[in-house]
Amino acid sequence: MGKVDDLGSVRTPRSILAFTCSSIVMMLFISSYSVIDGVFISNLIGTDALAALNITMPAFSAFGSVAFMFAAGGSTIVATMLGEGRTREANRSTFQLFLAVGVIGICISMVITLFAEDMVRALGADDGLLPYCLEYWRALAPFVPLMMMQFVSIQFAIVSGSPTLALASSVTGGFINIALDWLFMGPLGMGMLGAALASGIGSAFVACICIAHIASGRSGLRFEPSAVSAKVIVPACTNGSSEMASNMSSAVTVFLYNMVMMKHLGADGVSAITIISYVEFLAVAAIGGYSMGIDPVMSYCRGAKDRDGMRMVFAFSMKFIAVFSIAVFILMEVFAGMVVSLFSGGSEHVEEIAVNGARLYSVSFLFMGFNIYGSALFTSLSNGLVSAVIASIHGFILLAPMILILPELFGIDAVWLAVSVTEMITLAITIRYIRKLGPVYGFYGKRRVEGQTI
């Protein structure tokens, strides 16, 4: 059980980097599954197949958002319990949360298998892309339960004090995905079926390793069977609702971008936005991985009433995100052509669209990280309402209308600026909540009485 004490020892910049490094690399590898699929698909099958992959992406992102809800909301509750010394209650809650995710995943898998063609057409697939979409969709559907478990089990492995195991399994899963992508789509010529199987097997490997570790009882957490209780599930869902809203908004964003691109630029436009979304996946994964790693520390500090620890964690996080955001912006401005060429499959039209879009889109990376961390921060403090407000304003209230409206008013190039404008407005709202509630929780400003409303 001593491994849980690792959360209490993360109190310096060096220890924060050491503790969060595993979750950052881990999320990069998980996000790389789709990116790796994209590289192989575009070069071995073609850009139409790459567009088809992006057509299916909103649905699988939506399914993943449910897993993120349980992972973020549930792990925050369990980490707080551990900080308060309620270990047995934390073990029982862990069992209930995993059981709930497993049941939900099985139900989703059955539904999307039965209604595959109807759902793919609703996502925007035309007759040319439909065969690619269905081949990928039907092959990946059986893996949905384990793909959802992957996110939850990784987060709980971190909370249990085993970030190294989570990292090792994620990295190994990523290499398995790469090897199988090459084998299935290269020598075996399995096309989109091979891409789906490679991703599914890689995710299943990670989930099984992390679940087995928790089940073994050798970590700071273990499964203690108990009846599923609304007292555990409902707070986890409420607290993690912002993560679900954030990931769901990403799914909606991809869907709307696909619609706009198909209307104005056809399948090449969808391929171009797919390429740019891969860069965003990796940037978001890095910040999301940092947040995933540092959130249990903030939750633990709050449970232990360690205000100095909370302030140190918050201050370092702001500096880390600022440096990372500037670095990503510069890299995209300088190396946009090189990045795009990895996925374009030699199509000059796709490259032209994507390079132009990437240099406009990159401005959003200057603001995006602060909003991701701000939402995650309030989740770690069990304030799911504020976290959900930030995520919802960003994804549903601002970004979705801008994607649809800006191209109609200012031409298709304006669609690349929709994210940047949205991120800037959302950052102003995030700063407002931090300045107002930071003193309430004690991580920023002068200390005030906790319990102040938003």
C-alpha positions as CSV (number, residue, x, y, z in Angstrom):
1,M,0.0,0.0,0.0
2,G,3.0,2.2,0.3
3,K,2.9,3.2,-3.3
4,V,0.0,5.5,-2.7
5,D,2.4,7.6,-0.6
6,D,4.1,8.6,-3.8
7,L,1.3,11.1,-4.3
8,G,2.2,12.8,-1.1
9,S,5.9,13.1,-2.1
10,V,5.3,15.0,-5.4
11,R,6.2,18.5,-4.1
12,T,9.0,19.8,-6.4
13,P,9.2,20.7,-10.1
14,R,11.6,17.8,-10.6
15,S,9.3,15.3,-8.8
16,I,6.3,16.7,-10.8
17,L,8.1,16.1,-14.1
18,A,9.1,12.6,-13.0
19,F,5.6,11.7,-11.9
20,T,3.8,13.1,-14.9
21,C,6.3,12.0,-17.6
22,S,4.9,8.5,-17.7
23,S,1.3,9.8,-18.2
24,I,2.4,12.2,-20.9
25,V,4.3,9.6,-22.9
26,M,1.5,7.1,-22.3
27,M,-1.2,9.4,-23.7
28,L,1.0,10.2,-26.7
29,F,1.3,6.5,-27.4
30,I,-2.4,6.0,-27.0
31,S,-3.2,8.9,-29.3
32,S,-0.6,7.6,-31.7
33,Y,-2.7,4.6,-32.5
34,S,-4.9,6.7,-34.8
35,V,-2.0,8.7,-36.1
36,I,0.0,5.5,-37.0
37,D,-3.1,4.1,-38.7
38,G,-3.3,7.3,-40.7
39,V,0.3,7.1,-41.9
40,F,-0.1,3.5,-43.1
41,I,-3.6,4.0,-44.5
42,S,-2.7,7.1,-46.5
43,N,0.5,5.6,-47.9
44,L,-0.6,2.0,-48.4
45,I,-4.3,2.4,-49.3
46,G,-4.8,6.1,-50.3
47,T,-6.2,9.4,-49.1
48,D,-9.8,8.4,-49.7
49,A,-9.3,5.6,-47.1
50,L,-7.7,8.3,-44.8
51,A,-10.8,10.4,-45.2
52,A,-13.0,7.4,-44.4
53,L,-11.0,6.9,-41.2
54,N,-11.8,10.4,-40.1
55,I,-15.5,9.9,-40.9
56,T,-15.7,7.2,-38.3
57,M,-13.6,9.1,-35.7
58,P,-16.4,11.2,-34.1
59,A,-18.3,8.0,-33.1
60,F,-15.3,6.3,-31.5
61,S,-14.3,9.6,-29.8
62,A,-17.8,9.8,-28.4
63,F,-17.5,6.3,-27.0
64,G,-14.1,7.2,-25.5
65,S,-15.6,10.3,-23.9
66,V,-17.7,8.0,-21.7
67,A,-14.6,6.2,-20.6
68,F,-12.8,9.5,-19.9
69,M,-15.7,10.6,-17.7
70,F,-15.3,7.5,-15.5
71,A,-11.5,7.7,-15.6
72,A,-11.3,11.4,-14.6
73,G,-14.3,11.6,-12.3
74,G,-13.8,8.2,-10.6
75,S,-10.1,8.5,-10.1
76,T,-10.5,12.0,-8.5
77,I,-12.9,10.6,-6.0
78,V,-10.7,7.5,-5.3
79,A,-7.5,9.7,-4.9
80,T,-9.3,12.0,-2.5
81,M,-10.4,8.9,-0.5
82,L,-6.8,7.7,-0.4
83,G,-5.7,11.1,0.8
84,E,-8.2,10.9,3.6
85,G,-7.1,7.4,4.6
86,R,-10.3,5.6,3.4
87,T,-8.5,2.8,1.6
88,R,-11.2,0.1,1.8
89,E,-13.8,2.5,0.5
90,A,-11.5,3.4,-2.4
91,N,-11.0,-0.2,-3.3
92,R,-14.8,-0.9,-3.4
93,S,-15.4,2.2,-5.5
94,T,-12.7,1.1,-7.9
95,F,-14.4,-2.2,-8.5
96,Q,-17.8,-0.6,-9.0
97,L,-16.4,1.9,-11.6
98,F,-14.7,-0.8,-13.6
99,L,-17.8,-2.9,-13.6
100,A,-19.9,0.0,-14.8
101,V,-17.5,0.8,-17.7
102,G,-17.4,-2.8,-18.8
103,V,-21.2,-3.2,-19.0
104,I,-21.5,0.1,-20.9
105,G,-18.8,-0.8,-23.3
106,I,-20.5,-4.2,-24.2
107,C,-23.8,-2.4,-24.8
108,I,-22.2,0.1,-27.1
109,S,-20.4,-2.6,-29.0
110,M,-23.6,-4.5,-29.7
111,V,-25.5,-1.4,-30.8
112,I,-22.9,-0.1,-33.2
113,T,-22.5,-3.6,-34.8
114,L,-26.2,-3.9,-35.4
115,F,-26.6,-0.4,-36.9
116,A,-23.2,0.0,-38.6
117,E,-24.3,1.2,-42.0
118,D,-27.0,3.6,-40.8
119,M,-24.6,5.2,-38.3
120,V,-21.7,5.5,-40.8
121,R,-24.0,7.2,-43.4
122,A,-25.3,9.6,-40.7
123,L,-21.6,10.6,-40.0
124,G,-21.3,11.7,-43.6
125,A,-19.9,8.8,-45.6
126,D,-20.8,8.9,-49.3
127,D,-20.9,5.9,-51.6
128,G,-17.2,6.3,-52.4
129,L,-16.1,6.2,-48.7
130,L,-18.7,3.8,-47.4
131,P,-16.9,0.5,-48.1
132,Y,-13.8,1.8,-46.3
133,C,-15.8,3.1,-43.4
134,L,-17.8,-0.1,-42.8
135,E,-14.7,-2.3,-43.1
136,Y,-12.9,-0.3,-40.4
137,W,-16.1,0.2,-38.2
138,R,-17.2,-3.5,-38.1
139,A,-13.7,-4.7,-37.3
140,L,-13.1,-2.2,-34.4
141,A,-16.6,-2.6,-32.8
142,P,-15.8,-5.7,-30.8
143,F,-12.8,-4.0,-29.2
144,V,-14.9,-1.1,-27.8
145,P,-15.3,-2.5,-24.3
146,L,-11.5,-3.0,-23.9
147,M,-10.7,0.3,-25.6
148,M,-12.9,2.0,-22.9
149,M,-11.3,0.0,-20.2
150,Q,-7.8,1.1,-21.4
151,F,-8.4,4.7,-20.5
152,V,-9.9,3.9,-17.1
153,S,-7.3,1.2,-16.1
154,I,-4.4,3.5,-17.0
155,Q,-5.8,6.4,-14.9
156,F,-6.4,4.1,-11.9
157,A,-2.9,2.5,-12.3
158,I,-1.5,6.0,-11.9
159,V,-3.7,6.7,-8.8
160,S,-2.5,3.4,-7.3
161,G,1.0,4.6,-7.5
162,S,2.1,2.6,-10.5
163,P,2.7,5.2,-13.3
164,T,5.7,3.3,-14.6
165,L,3.5,0.2,-15.3
166,A,0.9,2.4,-17.1
167,L,3.7,3.9,-19.2
168,A,5.4,0.6,-20.0
169,S,2.1,-1.1,-21.0
170,S,1.1,2.0,-23.2
171,V,4.5,2.1,-24.9
172,T,4.4,-1.6,-25.6
173,G,0.8,-1.4,-26.8
174,G,1.9,1.4,-29.2
175,F,4.7,-0.7,-30.7
176,I,2.3,-3.6,-31.0
177,N,0.0,-1.3,-33.0
178,I,2.9,-0.2,-35.3
179,A,4.1,-3.7,-35.9
180,L,0.6,-5.0,-36.7
181,D,-0.3,-2.0,-38.9
182,W,2.8,-2.9,-41.0
183,L,2.1,-6.6,-41.0
184,F,-1.7,-6.4,-41.7
185,M,-1.7,-3.6,-44.2
186,G,1.6,-4.3,-45.8
187,P,2.6,-8.0,-46.4
188,L,-0.9,-9.3,-45.7
189,G,-2.8,-6.6,-47.6
190,M,-5.7,-6.6,-45.2
191,G,-6.6,-2.9,-45.8
192,M,-8.9,-1.1,-43.4
193,L,-9.6,-4.4,-41.6
194,G,-5.9,-4.6,-40.7
195,A,-5.8,-1.1,-39.4
196,A,-8.8,-1.7,-37.1
197,L,-7.4,-5.0,-35.8
198,A,-4.0,-3.4,-35.1
199,S,-5.6,-0.6,-33.1
200,G,-8.0,-2.9,-31.2
201,I,-5.3,-5.4,-30.3
202,G,-2.9,-2.7,-29.1
203,S,-5.6,-1.2,-26.8
204,A,-6.7,-4.6,-25.5
205,F,-3.1,-5.3,-24.5
206,V,-2.8,-2.1,-22.4
207,A,-6.2,-2.7,-20.7
208,C,-5.4,-6.3,-19.8
209,I,-2.0,-5.5,-18.3
210,C,-3.3,-2.6,-16.1
211,I,-6.4,-4.4,-15.0
212,A,-4.3,-7.5,-14.1
213,H,-2.0,-5.4,-12.0
214,I,-4.8,-3.8,-10.0
215,A,-6.5,-7.2,-9.6
216,S,-3.3,-8.7,-8.3
217,G,-3.4,-6.6,-5.1
218,R,0.2,-5.6,-5.5
219,S,-0.6,-1.9,-6.2
220,G,-1.9,0.8,-3.9
221,L,-5.4,-0.1,-5.1
222,R,-7.2,-3.4,-5.6
223,F,-10.6,-4.7,-6.6
224,E,-12.8,-5.3,-3.6
225,P,-16.2,-6.7,-4.9
226,S,-19.3,-4.8,-3.8
227,A,-22.7,-4.0,-5.2
228,V,-22.8,-1.1,-7.6
229,S,-24.0,2.0,-5.8
230,A,-25.3,5.2,-7.1
231,K,-23.4,6.9,-4.3
232,V,-20.2,6.0,-6.3
233,I,-21.3,6.1,-9.9
234,V,-23.3,9.3,-9.9
235,P,-20.6,11.5,-8.3
236,A,-18.0,10.0,-10.6
237,C,-20.2,10.8,-13.6
238,T,-20.9,14.3,-12.3
239,N,-17.3,15.1,-11.5
240,G,-16.1,13.6,-14.8
241,S,-18.8,15.3,-16.9
242,S,-16.4,18.0,-18.0
243,E,-14.0,15.4,-19.5
244,M,-16.9,13.8,-21.3
245,A,-18.1,17.2,-22.5
246,S,-14.6,18.0,-23.7
247,N,-14.1,14.8,-25.6
248,M,-17.6,14.8,-26.9
249,S,-17.1,18.3,-28.2
250,S,-14.0,17.1,-30.0
251,A,-16.2,14.4,-31.6
252,V,-18.7,17.0,-32.6
253,T,-15.9,19.3,-33.9
254,V,-14.5,16.5,-36.2
255,F,-18.0,15.7,-37.4
256,L,-18.7,19.4,-38.3
257,Y,-15.3,19.8,-39.9
258,N,-16.0,16.7,-42.0
259,M,-19.3,18.2,-43.2
260,V,-17.8,21.6,-44.1
261,M,-14.9,20.1,-45.9
262,M,-17.0,17.6,-47.9
263,K,-19.2,20.5,-48.9
264,H,-16.4,22.9,-50.0
265,L,-13.4,20.7,-50.9
266,G,-14.7,17.1,-51.1
267,A,-12.7,14.0,-49.8
268,D,-9.4,15.9,-50.2
269,G,-10.6,18.5,-47.7
270,V,-11.5,15.8,-45.3
271,S,-8.1,14.2,-45.7
272,A,-6.5,17.6,-45.0
273,I,-8.4,18.2,-41.8
274,T,-7.6,14.6,-40.8
275,I,-3.9,15.4,-41.0
276,I,-4.2,18.6,-39.0
277,S,-6.3,16.8,-36.4
278,Y,-3.5,14.3,-35.9
279,V,-1.2,17.1,-34.8
280,E,-3.9,18.4,-32.5
281,F,-4.4,14.8,-31.1
282,L,-0.8,14.7,-30.1
283,A,-0.7,18.2,-28.6
284,V,-3.9,17.6,-26.6
285,A,-2.6,14.2,-25.6
286,A,0.6,15.7,-24.1
287,I,-1.4,18.3,-22.1
288,G,-4.1,15.7,-21.3
289,G,-1.4,13.3,-20.1
290,Y,0.2,16.0,-17.9
291,S,-3.2,16.8,-16.4
292,M,-4.0,13.1,-16.0
293,G,-0.7,12.7,-14.0
294,I,-1.0,15.8,-11.9
295,D,-4.7,15.7,-11.1
296,P,-4.4,12.8,-8.6
297,V,-1.6,14.8,-6.9
298,M,-3.9,17.9,-6.6
299,S,-6.8,15.7,-5.3
300,Y,-4.5,14.1,-2.8
301,C,-3.2,17.5,-1.6
302,R,-6.7,18.7,-1.2
303,G,-7.7,15.6,0.8
304,A,-4.7,16.0,3.0
305,K,-5.4,19.8,3.3
306,D,-1.9,20.6,2.0
307,R,-2.5,24.2,0.6
308,D,1.2,24.8,0.0
309,G,1.4,21.7,-2.1
310,M,-1.7,22.8,-4.1
311,R,-0.1,26.2,-4.8
312,M,3.2,24.7,-5.9
313,V,1.4,22.2,-8.3
314,F,-0.7,25.0,-9.9
315,A,2.2,27.4,-10.3
316,F,4.5,24.8,-12.0
317,S,1.6,23.6,-14.2
318,M,1.1,27.1,-15.6
319,K,4.8,27.4,-16.5
320,F,4.9,24.0,-18.0
321,I,1.9,24.6,-20.3
322,A,3.2,28.0,-21.4
323,V,6.5,26.6,-22.5
324,F,4.9,23.6,-24.2
325,S,2.3,25.7,-26.0
326,I,4.9,28.1,-27.5
327,A,7.0,25.1,-28.6
328,V,4.2,23.4,-30.5
329,F,3.2,26.7,-32.2
330,I,6.8,27.3,-33.4
331,L,7.2,23.7,-34.6
332,M,3.9,23.8,-36.6
333,E,4.8,27.1,-38.2
334,V,8.3,25.9,-39.2
335,F,7.7,22.2,-40.1
336,A,4.1,22.2,-41.3
337,G,5.1,20.9,-44.8
338,M,7.2,18.1,-43.4
339,V,4.4,16.9,-41.1
340,V,1.8,17.0,-43.8
341,S,3.9,15.1,-46.3
342,L,3.9,12.1,-43.9
343,F,0.1,11.6,-44.5
344,S,-0.6,13.1,-47.9
345,G,0.2,10.0,-49.9
346,G,1.8,12.1,-52.6
347,S,-1.4,14.1,-53.3
348,E,-0.4,17.7,-54.1
349,H,-3.9,19.0,-53.6
350,V,-4.2,17.5,-50.1
351,E,-0.8,18.9,-49.2
352,E,-1.7,22.4,-50.4
353,I,-4.9,22.5,-48.4
354,A,-3.3,21.0,-45.2
355,V,-0.2,23.1,-45.1
356,N,-2.2,26.3,-45.5
357,G,-4.6,25.2,-42.9
358,A,-1.9,24.0,-40.4
359,R,-0.2,27.4,-40.4
360,L,-3.5,29.2,-39.6
361,Y,-4.7,26.5,-37.1
362,S,-1.4,26.6,-35.2
363,V,-2.3,29.8,-33.4
364,S,-4.9,27.8,-31.4
365,F,-2.0,25.9,-29.7
366,L,-1.0,29.0,-27.8
367,F,-4.2,29.0,-25.8
368,M,-5.5,25.4,-26.0
369,G,-3.3,23.9,-23.3
370,F,-4.4,26.4,-20.6
371,N,-8.1,25.6,-21.2
372,I,-7.5,21.8,-21.1
373,Y,-5.6,22.1,-17.8
374,G,-8.1,24.6,-16.4
375,S,-11.0,22.2,-17.0
376,A,-9.0,19.2,-15.6
377,L,-7.9,21.3,-12.6
378,F,-11.5,21.8,-11.4
379,T,-12.2,18.2,-11.9
380,S,-9.3,17.3,-9.6
381,L,-10.9,19.6,-7.0
382,S,-14.3,17.7,-7.4
383,N,-15.9,20.8,-9.0
384,G,-17.4,19.1,-12.0
385,L,-19.8,21.9,-12.6
386,V,-17.1,24.6,-13.4
387,S,-15.1,22.0,-15.3
388,A,-18.1,21.1,-17.4
389,V,-18.9,24.8,-18.0
390,I,-15.5,25.5,-19.4
391,A,-15.6,22.4,-21.6
392,S,-19.1,23.0,-22.8
393,I,-18.6,26.7,-23.6
394,H,-15.5,25.7,-25.6
395,G,-16.9,22.8,-27.6
396,F,-20.7,23.3,-28.0
397,I,-21.5,26.9,-27.4
398,L,-18.6,28.6,-29.3
399,L,-16.7,26.2,-31.6
400,A,-19.5,24.3,-33.2
401,P,-21.3,27.5,-34.5
402,M,-18.0,29.1,-35.7
403,I,-17.1,26.1,-37.8
404,L,-20.4,26.4,-39.6
405,I,-20.7,30.1,-39.8
406,L,-17.2,31.5,-40.5
407,P,-16.7,29.7,-43.9
408,E,-20.0,31.0,-45.1
409,L,-19.1,34.6,-44.2
410,F,-15.4,34.8,-45.0
411,G,-14.6,31.8,-47.2
412,I,-13.2,28.3,-46.5
413,D,-9.9,29.6,-45.1
414,A,-11.7,31.1,-42.2
415,V,-12.6,27.6,-40.9
416,W,-9.0,27.1,-39.8
417,L,-9.3,30.2,-37.5
418,A,-12.5,28.9,-35.7
419,V,-10.5,27.0,-33.1
420,S,-8.2,29.9,-32.4
421,V,-11.0,32.4,-31.8
422,T,-12.8,29.8,-29.6
423,E,-9.7,29.1,-27.5
424,M,-9.0,32.8,-26.9
425,I,-12.6,33.4,-25.6
426,T,-12.5,30.2,-23.5
427,L,-9.2,31.2,-22.0
428,A,-10.7,34.5,-20.7
429,I,-13.5,32.4,-19.0
430,T,-11.0,29.9,-17.6
431,I,-8.9,32.8,-16.1
432,R,-12.1,34.2,-14.5
433,Y,-12.8,31.0,-12.7
434,I,-9.2,30.5,-11.6
435,R,-9.1,34.1,-10.1
436,K,-12.4,33.7,-8.4
437,L,-12.1,30.1,-7.1
438,G,-8.4,29.8,-6.6
439,P,-8.5,31.5,-3.2
440,V,-11.5,29.4,-2.2
441,Y,-9.7,26.1,-2.7
442,G,-6.3,27.6,-1.7
443,F,-4.2,26.9,-4.9
444,Y,-4.0,30.6,-5.9
445,G,-4.4,34.0,-4.3
446,K,-5.4,34.8,-0.7
447,R,-7.1,32.0,1.2
448,R,-10.9,32.3,1.6
449,V,-13.7,30.0,2.9
450,E,-14.2,27.0,0.7
451,G,-17.8,26.5,-0.5
452,Q,-18.2,29.7,-2.4
453,T,-20.4,29.2,-5.5
454,I,-19.5,29.9,-9.0
